[in-house]
């Protein structure tokens, strides 16, 4: 018997809270916000054991936060819709405002990012046609091909040091990776600055770009 008349309503609302009350599931949602993945791809990219990844996906599906499609023998998972992505962004922003421990954990993970003077999604959108910037996607090339900021060239972090000569030195470089807690673009910006480039990261990575309602391009593009 319900403890109060509205309990059945709040019990259903609590389903979303229970589903999100897991660091593993939040991590999987952040990765899926970058595009659909098979369970194997998701397990590898999120660095979570395959069996656990599969089990957590079922809980995310049960809460209608994730959906899937079958292509031959493979099953691809993705966020249920754009509202899930926006909700994740709002949750992360709200938590960062309220929780000093979260801000400290992010700082320890990413390093001192304030000195890197990150570019916001709105700033970058206003400069897409600016010849004075080059946008560099430092994620793996396959991720770039699935979807990237318009005009971005693909230079994965693992290749960046060996490909510095491909990048012009008379422009500002904006580097980005996948999500708000991705260490790759700060690492890329520090490497570029160490070699004399003017470089800044994109705040929040590709996830923040998408959550701001910005479009993506598909296909490959290498450095100029």
C-alpha atoms as an extended CHARMM CRD file, in Angstrom:
* protein
*
       224  EXT
         1         1  UNK       CA              0.0000000000        0.0000000000        0.0000000000  PROA      1               0.0000000000
         2         2  UNK       CA              1.2720000000        3.4690000000       -0.8830000000  PROA      2               0.0000000000
         3         3  UNK       CA              2.6420000000        5.5490000000        2.0040000000  PROA      3               0.0000000000
         4         4  UNK       CA              1.0380000000        8.6990000000        0.5700000000  PROA      4               0.0000000000
         5         5  UNK       CA             -1.3600000000        9.2720000000       -2.3420000000  PROA      5               0.0000000000
         6         6  UNK       CA              1.2640000000       10.4260000000       -4.8410000000  PROA      6               0.0000000000
         7         7  UNK       CA              3.7790000000        7.6720000000       -4.0740000000  PROA      7               0.0000000000
         8         8  UNK       CA              3.1640000000        5.7170000000       -7.3340000000  PROA      8               0.0000000000
         9         9  UNK       CA              3.9990000000        8.8730000000       -9.2880000000  PROA      9               0.0000000000
        10        10  UNK       CA              7.2090000000        9.5600000000       -7.3930000000  PROA      10              0.0000000000
        11        11  UNK       CA              8.1800000000        5.9040000000       -7.5980000000  PROA      11              0.0000000000
        12        12  UNK       CA              8.1910000000        6.1800000000      -11.3900000000  PROA      12              0.0000000000
        13        13  UNK       CA             10.1500000000        9.4270000000      -11.2650000000  PROA      13              0.0000000000
        14        14  UNK       CA             12.6880000000        7.7070000000       -9.0250000000  PROA      14              0.0000000000
        15        15  UNK       CA             13.3520000000        5.1400000000      -11.7700000000  PROA      15              0.0000000000
        16        16  UNK       CA             15.3870000000        7.7440000000      -13.6390000000  PROA      16              0.0000000000
        17        17  UNK       CA             17.2670000000        8.6670000000      -10.4820000000  PROA      17              0.0000000000
        18        18  UNK       CA             18.0900000000        5.0340000000       -9.7280000000  PROA      18              0.0000000000
        19        19  UNK       CA             19.2660000000        4.4630000000      -13.2680000000  PROA      19              0.0000000000
        20        20  UNK       CA             21.5730000000        7.4760000000      -13.1580000000  PROA      20              0.0000000000
        21        21  UNK       CA             22.8880000000        6.5800000000       -9.6890000000  PROA      21              0.0000000000
        22        22  UNK       CA             25.7720000000        4.6400000000      -11.2170000000  PROA      22              0.0000000000
        23        23  UNK       CA             29.1390000000        5.9960000000      -12.3730000000  PROA      23              0.0000000000
        24        24  UNK       CA             29.3140000000        3.1920000000      -14.9530000000  PROA      24              0.0000000000
        25        25  UNK       CA             25.9710000000        4.0220000000      -16.5280000000  PROA      25              0.0000000000
        26        26  UNK       CA             26.7610000000        7.7470000000      -16.5780000000  PROA      26              0.0000000000
        27        27  UNK       CA             30.0480000000        6.9620000000      -18.3150000000  PROA      27              0.0000000000
        28        28  UNK       CA             28.2810000000        4.8090000000      -20.9190000000  PROA      28              0.0000000000
        29        29  UNK       CA             25.7740000000        7.5790000000      -21.6050000000  PROA      29              0.0000000000
        30        30  UNK       CA             28.5870000000       10.0930000000      -22.1270000000  PROA      30              0.0000000000
        31        31  UNK       CA             30.2710000000        7.8000000000      -24.6570000000  PROA      31              0.0000000000
        32        32  UNK       CA             26.9940000000        7.1210000000      -26.4760000000  PROA      32              0.0000000000
        33        33  UNK       CA             26.4410000000       10.8690000000      -26.6550000000  PROA      33              0.0000000000
        34        34  UNK       CA             29.2800000000       10.8810000000      -29.1910000000  PROA      34              0.0000000000
        35        35  UNK       CA             27.4690000000        8.4380000000      -31.4870000000  PROA      35              0.0000000000
        36        36  UNK       CA             26.1350000000        4.9260000000      -31.6390000000  PROA      36              0.0000000000
        37        37  UNK       CA             28.3450000000        1.9960000000      -30.7210000000  PROA      37              0.0000000000
        38        38  UNK       CA             28.1750000000       -1.7800000000      -30.5460000000  PROA      38              0.0000000000
        39        39  UNK       CA             28.4900000000       -3.2260000000      -27.0730000000  PROA      39              0.0000000000
        40        40  UNK       CA             32.0510000000       -4.2800000000      -27.9360000000  PROA      40              0.0000000000
        41        41  UNK       CA             33.0010000000       -0.7880000000      -29.1190000000  PROA      41              0.0000000000
        42        42  UNK       CA             31.3400000000        0.7730000000      -26.1000000000  PROA      42              0.0000000000
        43        43  UNK       CA             33.1260000000       -1.5870000000      -23.7150000000  PROA      43              0.0000000000
        44        44  UNK       CA             36.5170000000       -0.7950000000      -25.2320000000  PROA      44              0.0000000000
        45        45  UNK       CA             36.0450000000        2.9520000000      -25.4290000000  PROA      45              0.0000000000
        46        46  UNK       CA             34.5540000000        3.2820000000      -21.9440000000  PROA      46              0.0000000000
        47        47  UNK       CA             37.1690000000        0.8840000000      -20.5350000000  PROA      47              0.0000000000
        48        48  UNK       CA             34.4610000000       -1.1830000000      -18.8410000000  PROA      48              0.0000000000
        49        49  UNK       CA             34.3540000000       -5.0130000000      -18.9770000000  PROA      49              0.0000000000
        50        50  UNK       CA             32.1240000000       -6.3500000000      -21.7380000000  PROA      50              0.0000000000
        51        51  UNK       CA             29.7820000000       -8.3290000000      -19.4830000000  PROA      51              0.0000000000
        52        52  UNK       CA             29.2060000000       -5.3290000000      -17.2210000000  PROA      52              0.0000000000
        53        53  UNK       CA             28.6870000000       -3.0320000000      -20.2050000000  PROA      53              0.0000000000
        54        54  UNK       CA             26.0020000000       -5.3300000000      -21.5770000000  PROA      54              0.0000000000
        55        55  UNK       CA             24.2290000000       -5.5550000000      -18.2280000000  PROA      55              0.0000000000
        56        56  UNK       CA             24.2640000000       -1.7820000000      -17.7060000000  PROA      56              0.0000000000
        57        57  UNK       CA             22.9160000000       -1.1730000000      -21.2110000000  PROA      57              0.0000000000
        58        58  UNK       CA             19.8710000000       -3.2650000000      -20.3870000000  PROA      58              0.0000000000
        59        59  UNK       CA             19.1310000000       -1.0450000000      -17.4020000000  PROA      59              0.0000000000
        60        60  UNK       CA             19.5590000000        2.0730000000      -19.5310000000  PROA      60              0.0000000000
        61        61  UNK       CA             17.1680000000        0.6180000000      -22.1040000000  PROA      61              0.0000000000
        62        62  UNK       CA             14.6290000000       -0.2290000000      -19.4110000000  PROA      62              0.0000000000
        63        63  UNK       CA             14.6040000000        3.4370000000      -18.3840000000  PROA      63              0.0000000000
        64        64  UNK       CA             14.2320000000        4.4690000000      -22.0470000000  PROA      64              0.0000000000
        65        65  UNK       CA             17.4870000000        6.4280000000      -22.0030000000  PROA      65              0.0000000000
        66        66  UNK       CA             19.0950000000        4.2010000000      -24.6420000000  PROA      66              0.0000000000
        67        67  UNK       CA             17.7280000000        2.4910000000      -27.7310000000  PROA      67              0.0000000000
        68        68  UNK       CA             19.2250000000        0.1100000000      -30.2820000000  PROA      68              0.0000000000
        69        69  UNK       CA             19.0620000000       -1.0940000000      -33.8620000000  PROA      69              0.0000000000
        70        70  UNK       CA             20.1940000000       -4.3110000000      -35.4980000000  PROA      70              0.0000000000
        71        71  UNK       CA             22.3590000000       -4.4020000000      -38.6320000000  PROA      71              0.0000000000
        72        72  UNK       CA             22.9870000000       -7.9980000000      -39.6710000000  PROA      72              0.0000000000
        73        73  UNK       CA             24.4490000000       -9.7760000000      -36.6680000000  PROA      73              0.0000000000
        74        74  UNK       CA             25.4530000000       -6.5620000000      -34.8940000000  PROA      74              0.0000000000
        75        75  UNK       CA             23.3980000000       -4.4730000000      -32.4800000000  PROA      75              0.0000000000
        76        76  UNK       CA             24.1520000000       -0.7510000000      -32.2710000000  PROA      76              0.0000000000
        77        77  UNK       CA             23.2290000000        1.3140000000      -29.2240000000  PROA      77              0.0000000000
        78        78  UNK       CA             22.5640000000        5.0430000000      -29.0750000000  PROA      78              0.0000000000
        79        79  UNK       CA             20.9020000000        7.6230000000      -26.8540000000  PROA      79              0.0000000000
        80        80  UNK       CA             17.1340000000        7.4600000000      -27.1100000000  PROA      80              0.0000000000
        81        81  UNK       CA             16.9110000000       11.0520000000      -28.3870000000  PROA      81              0.0000000000
        82        82  UNK       CA             18.4830000000       14.4950000000      -28.1510000000  PROA      82              0.0000000000
        83        83  UNK       CA             16.6670000000       15.2620000000      -24.9060000000  PROA      83              0.0000000000
        84        84  UNK       CA             18.7850000000       12.6550000000      -23.1420000000  PROA      84              0.0000000000
        85        85  UNK       CA             21.9260000000       14.4620000000      -24.3150000000  PROA      85              0.0000000000
        86        86  UNK       CA             20.6330000000       17.8380000000      -23.1490000000  PROA      86              0.0000000000
        87        87  UNK       CA             19.5940000000       16.3730000000      -19.8040000000  PROA      87              0.0000000000
        88        88  UNK       CA             23.0750000000       14.9230000000      -19.2730000000  PROA      88              0.0000000000
        89        89  UNK       CA             24.6210000000       18.3100000000      -19.9730000000  PROA      89              0.0000000000
        90        90  UNK       CA             22.2450000000       20.0570000000      -17.5660000000  PROA      90              0.0000000000
        91        91  UNK       CA             22.9060000000       17.4300000000      -14.8950000000  PROA      91              0.0000000000
        92        92  UNK       CA             26.6650000000       17.8540000000      -15.2300000000  PROA      92              0.0000000000
        93        93  UNK       CA             26.4390000000       21.6520000000      -15.1140000000  PROA      93              0.0000000000
        94        94  UNK       CA             24.0860000000       21.5940000000      -12.1140000000  PROA      94              0.0000000000
        95        95  UNK       CA             26.3050000000       19.1450000000      -10.2440000000  PROA      95              0.0000000000
        96        96  UNK       CA             29.4090000000       21.2230000000      -10.9730000000  PROA      96              0.0000000000
        97        97  UNK       CA             27.6920000000       24.2890000000       -9.5050000000  PROA      97              0.0000000000
        98        98  UNK       CA             26.6160000000       22.4450000000       -6.3510000000  PROA      98              0.0000000000
        99        99  UNK       CA             29.4720000000       20.0430000000       -5.6150000000  PROA      99              0.0000000000
       100       100  UNK       CA             32.9290000000       21.3420000000       -4.8090000000  PROA      100             0.0000000000
       101       101  UNK       CA             34.1120000000       17.7300000000       -4.6940000000  PROA      101             0.0000000000
       102       102  UNK       CA             33.0860000000       17.2970000000       -8.3260000000  PROA      102             0.0000000000
       103       103  UNK       CA             34.9700000000       20.4220000000       -9.3660000000  PROA      103             0.0000000000
       104       104  UNK       CA             38.0270000000       19.1560000000       -7.4950000000  PROA      104             0.0000000000
       105       105  UNK       CA             37.7700000000       15.7140000000       -9.1190000000  PROA      105             0.0000000000
       106       106  UNK       CA             37.5090000000       17.2690000000      -12.5900000000  PROA      106             0.0000000000
       107       107  UNK       CA             40.5230000000       19.4860000000      -11.8960000000  PROA      107             0.0000000000
       108       108  UNK       CA             42.5830000000       16.5210000000      -10.7070000000  PROA      108             0.0000000000
       109       109  UNK       CA             41.5910000000       14.5430000000      -13.8030000000  PROA      109             0.0000000000
       110       110  UNK       CA             42.0750000000       17.2480000000      -16.4370000000  PROA      110             0.0000000000
       111       111  UNK       CA             44.7700000000       19.3560000000      -14.8080000000  PROA      111             0.0000000000
       112       112  UNK       CA             44.5750000000       23.1270000000      -14.5640000000  PROA      112             0.0000000000
       113       113  UNK       CA             42.3980000000       23.8210000000      -17.6120000000  PROA      113             0.0000000000
       114       114  UNK       CA             41.6480000000       27.4750000000      -16.8300000000  PROA      114             0.0000000000
       115       115  UNK       CA             45.0710000000       28.5090000000      -18.1250000000  PROA      115             0.0000000000
       116       116  UNK       CA             44.2310000000       26.8680000000      -21.4610000000  PROA      116             0.0000000000
       117       117  UNK       CA             41.4690000000       29.4670000000      -22.0650000000  PROA      117             0.0000000000
       118       118  UNK       CA             38.9210000000       27.0870000000      -23.5380000000  PROA      118             0.0000000000
       119       119  UNK       CA             36.7680000000       28.2100000000      -26.4630000000  PROA      119             0.0000000000
       120       120  UNK       CA             33.0030000000       27.8410000000      -25.9470000000  PROA      120             0.0000000000
       121       121  UNK       CA             30.7470000000       26.1780000000      -28.5010000000  PROA      121             0.0000000000
       122       122  UNK       CA             29.1170000000       29.5350000000      -29.2720000000  PROA      122             0.0000000000
       123       123  UNK       CA             32.4970000000       31.2090000000      -29.8050000000  PROA      123             0.0000000000
       124       124  UNK       CA             33.6320000000       28.4730000000      -32.1550000000  PROA      124             0.0000000000
       125       125  UNK       CA             30.3650000000       28.4750000000      -34.0800000000  PROA      125             0.0000000000
       126       126  UNK       CA             30.8040000000       32.1960000000      -34.7400000000  PROA      126             0.0000000000
       127       127  UNK       CA             34.3120000000       31.5670000000      -36.1260000000  PROA      127             0.0000000000
       128       128  UNK       CA             33.7640000000       28.5490000000      -38.3720000000  PROA      128             0.0000000000
       129       129  UNK       CA             34.5150000000       30.6440000000      -41.4620000000  PROA      129             0.0000000000
       130       130  UNK       CA             37.4470000000       32.4510000000      -39.8590000000  PROA      130             0.0000000000
       131       131  UNK       CA             40.6540000000       31.7020000000      -41.8230000000  PROA      131             0.0000000000
       132       132  UNK       CA             42.5980000000       32.5380000000      -38.6830000000  PROA      132             0.0000000000
       133       133  UNK       CA             41.6940000000       29.2750000000      -36.9480000000  PROA      133             0.0000000000
       134       134  UNK       CA             42.1550000000       25.5700000000      -37.6550000000  PROA      134             0.0000000000
       135       135  UNK       CA             39.9020000000       23.1130000000      -35.8270000000  PROA      135             0.0000000000
       136       136  UNK       CA             41.6130000000       19.8370000000      -34.9570000000  PROA      136             0.0000000000
       137       137  UNK       CA             39.7400000000       16.7070000000      -33.9200000000  PROA      137             0.0000000000
       138       138  UNK       CA             42.1530000000       14.7100000000      -31.7470000000  PROA      138             0.0000000000
       139       139  UNK       CA             39.8650000000       11.6920000000      -31.3170000000  PROA      139             0.0000000000
       140       140  UNK       CA             40.4990000000        8.4620000000      -33.2470000000  PROA      140             0.0000000000
       141       141  UNK       CA             39.9700000000        8.8130000000      -36.9920000000  PROA      141             0.0000000000
       142       142  UNK       CA             36.9610000000        6.4790000000      -36.9520000000  PROA      142             0.0000000000
       143       143  UNK       CA             35.1700000000        8.7650000000      -34.4760000000  PROA      143             0.0000000000
       144       144  UNK       CA             35.9570000000       11.7640000000      -36.6570000000  PROA      144             0.0000000000
       145       145  UNK       CA             34.4430000000       10.0190000000      -39.6840000000  PROA      145             0.0000000000
       146       146  UNK       CA             31.2390000000        9.2590000000      -37.7690000000  PROA      146             0.0000000000
       147       147  UNK       CA             30.6970000000       12.9230000000      -36.9540000000  PROA      147             0.0000000000
       148       148  UNK       CA             32.7860000000       16.0430000000      -36.3350000000  PROA      148             0.0000000000
       149       149  UNK       CA             32.6210000000       19.8090000000      -36.0150000000  PROA      149             0.0000000000
       150       150  UNK       CA             32.2360000000       21.3080000000      -39.5080000000  PROA      150             0.0000000000
       151       151  UNK       CA             35.6460000000       22.0380000000      -41.0030000000  PROA      151             0.0000000000
       152       152  UNK       CA             37.5590000000       20.0440000000      -38.3870000000  PROA      152             0.0000000000
       153       153  UNK       CA             40.5620000000       18.0420000000      -39.5490000000  PROA      153             0.0000000000
       154       154  UNK       CA             41.4940000000       14.6940000000      -38.0520000000  PROA      154             0.0000000000
       155       155  UNK       CA             44.7950000000       14.4650000000      -36.1900000000  PROA      155             0.0000000000
       156       156  UNK       CA             44.4660000000       11.8070000000      -33.4560000000  PROA      156             0.0000000000
       157       157  UNK       CA             46.4620000000       12.5750000000      -30.3390000000  PROA      157             0.0000000000
       158       158  UNK       CA             48.6200000000        9.4760000000      -30.8590000000  PROA      158             0.0000000000
       159       159  UNK       CA             49.7640000000       10.9400000000      -34.2100000000  PROA      159             0.0000000000
       160       160  UNK       CA             49.9220000000       14.6050000000      -33.2540000000  PROA      160             0.0000000000
       161       161  UNK       CA             53.6100000000       14.8260000000      -32.2960000000  PROA      161             0.0000000000
       162       162  UNK       CA             54.6520000000       13.2430000000      -35.6140000000  PROA      162             0.0000000000
       163       163  UNK       CA             52.3240000000       15.4510000000      -37.6550000000  PROA      163             0.0000000000
       164       164  UNK       CA             53.0650000000       18.8820000000      -36.2390000000  PROA      164             0.0000000000
       165       165  UNK       CA             54.6070000000       19.9640000000      -39.5470000000  PROA      165             0.0000000000
       166       166  UNK       CA             51.2110000000       19.5190000000      -41.2020000000  PROA      166             0.0000000000
       167       167  UNK       CA             49.6850000000       22.2770000000      -39.0770000000  PROA      167             0.0000000000
       168       168  UNK       CA             50.0730000000       25.9740000000      -39.9130000000  PROA      168             0.0000000000
       169       169  UNK       CA             51.7790000000       28.1340000000      -37.3100000000  PROA      169             0.0000000000
       170       170  UNK       CA             50.1900000000       31.4660000000      -38.2310000000  PROA      170             0.0000000000
       171       171  UNK       CA             46.7090000000       30.5530000000      -36.9700000000  PROA      171             0.0000000000
       172       172  UNK       CA             44.9990000000       29.6650000000      -33.7090000000  PROA      172             0.0000000000
       173       173  UNK       CA             44.3310000000       25.9490000000      -33.3030000000  PROA      173             0.0000000000
       174       174  UNK       CA             41.1820000000       24.7940000000      -31.5200000000  PROA      174             0.0000000000
       175       175  UNK       CA             41.4700000000       21.1570000000      -30.4490000000  PROA      175             0.0000000000
       176       176  UNK       CA             38.6260000000       19.0070000000      -29.1990000000  PROA      176             0.0000000000
       177       177  UNK       CA             37.9140000000       15.4660000000      -28.0720000000  PROA      177             0.0000000000
       178       178  UNK       CA             34.7380000000       13.6560000000      -27.0730000000  PROA      178             0.0000000000
       179       179  UNK       CA             33.2150000000       14.8230000000      -23.8330000000  PROA      179             0.0000000000
       180       180  UNK       CA             33.4710000000       17.2110000000      -20.8960000000  PROA      180             0.0000000000
       181       181  UNK       CA             35.8430000000       14.9750000000      -18.9260000000  PROA      181             0.0000000000
       182       182  UNK       CA             38.0540000000       13.8580000000      -21.8160000000  PROA      182             0.0000000000
       183       183  UNK       CA             41.7660000000       14.4440000000      -21.1290000000  PROA      183             0.0000000000
       184       184  UNK       CA             42.8300000000       14.2070000000      -24.7730000000  PROA      184             0.0000000000
       185       185  UNK       CA             42.2330000000       17.7710000000      -25.9490000000  PROA      185             0.0000000000
       186       186  UNK       CA             43.9450000000       19.3890000000      -22.9180000000  PROA      186             0.0000000000
       187       187  UNK       CA             46.9120000000       17.0970000000      -23.5560000000  PROA      187             0.0000000000
       188       188  UNK       CA             46.9060000000       18.0620000000      -27.2380000000  PROA      188             0.0000000000
       189       189  UNK       CA             46.7680000000       21.7890000000      -26.4360000000  PROA      189             0.0000000000
       190       190  UNK       CA             49.6680000000       21.4990000000      -23.9990000000  PROA      190             0.0000000000
       191       191  UNK       CA             51.7120000000       19.6050000000      -26.6040000000  PROA      191             0.0000000000
       192       192  UNK       CA             50.9480000000       22.2010000000      -29.2720000000  PROA      192             0.0000000000
       193       193  UNK       CA             51.8470000000       25.0860000000      -26.9680000000  PROA      193             0.0000000000
       194       194  UNK       CA             55.0910000000       23.3730000000      -26.0060000000  PROA      194             0.0000000000
       195       195  UNK       CA             55.9950000000       23.4040000000      -29.7240000000  PROA      195             0.0000000000
       196       196  UNK       CA             55.1750000000       27.0590000000      -30.2420000000  PROA      196             0.0000000000
       197       197  UNK       CA             51.6010000000       26.8630000000      -31.5310000000  PROA      197             0.0000000000
       198       198  UNK       CA             48.7550000000       29.0830000000      -30.4040000000  PROA      198             0.0000000000
       199       199  UNK       CA             46.1830000000       26.5380000000      -29.2230000000  PROA      199             0.0000000000
       200       200  UNK       CA             43.0530000000       26.3100000000      -27.0890000000  PROA      200             0.0000000000
       201       201  UNK       CA             40.6420000000       23.4650000000      -26.3010000000  PROA      201             0.0000000000
       202       202  UNK       CA             36.9150000000       23.4010000000      -27.0450000000  PROA      202             0.0000000000
       203       203  UNK       CA             35.0920000000       23.5660000000      -23.7120000000  PROA      203             0.0000000000
       204       204  UNK       CA             33.1350000000       20.3660000000      -23.1240000000  PROA      204             0.0000000000
       205       205  UNK       CA             34.3630000000       18.7370000000      -26.3180000000  PROA      205             0.0000000000
       206       206  UNK       CA             32.0830000000       17.4260000000      -29.0320000000  PROA      206             0.0000000000
       207       207  UNK       CA             29.3770000000       16.6100000000      -26.4860000000  PROA      207             0.0000000000
       208       208  UNK       CA             29.0190000000       20.2730000000      -25.4840000000  PROA      208             0.0000000000
       209       209  UNK       CA             29.0080000000       21.2790000000      -29.1660000000  PROA      209             0.0000000000
       210       210  UNK       CA             26.0850000000       18.9270000000      -29.8460000000  PROA      210             0.0000000000
       211       211  UNK       CA             24.2470000000       19.8940000000      -26.6660000000  PROA      211             0.0000000000
       212       212  UNK       CA             24.3770000000       23.5100000000      -27.8330000000  PROA      212             0.0000000000
       213       213  UNK       CA             22.3350000000       22.4200000000      -30.8700000000  PROA      213             0.0000000000
       214       214  UNK       CA             25.2490000000       22.5420000000      -33.3020000000  PROA      214             0.0000000000
       215       215  UNK       CA             25.3810000000       20.2360000000      -36.3060000000  PROA      215             0.0000000000
       216       216  UNK       CA             28.0220000000       17.7070000000      -37.3020000000  PROA      216             0.0000000000
       217       217  UNK       CA             29.6260000000       16.6410000000      -40.5650000000  PROA      217             0.0000000000
       218       218  UNK       CA             30.5520000000       13.0910000000      -41.5200000000  PROA      218             0.0000000000
       219       219  UNK       CA             33.4140000000       11.6690000000      -43.5720000000  PROA      219             0.0000000000
       220       220  UNK       CA             37.1740000000       12.0550000000      -43.3120000000  PROA      220             0.0000000000
       221       221  UNK       CA             39.3030000000       15.1700000000      -43.3890000000  PROA      221             0.0000000000
       222       222  UNK       CA             43.0360000000       15.2320000000      -42.7490000000  PROA      222             0.0000000000
       223       223  UNK       CA             45.2060000000       18.1340000000      -41.7350000000  PROA      223             0.0000000000
       224       224  UNK       CA             45.8530000000       20.9130000000      -44.3060000000  PROA      224             0.0000000000
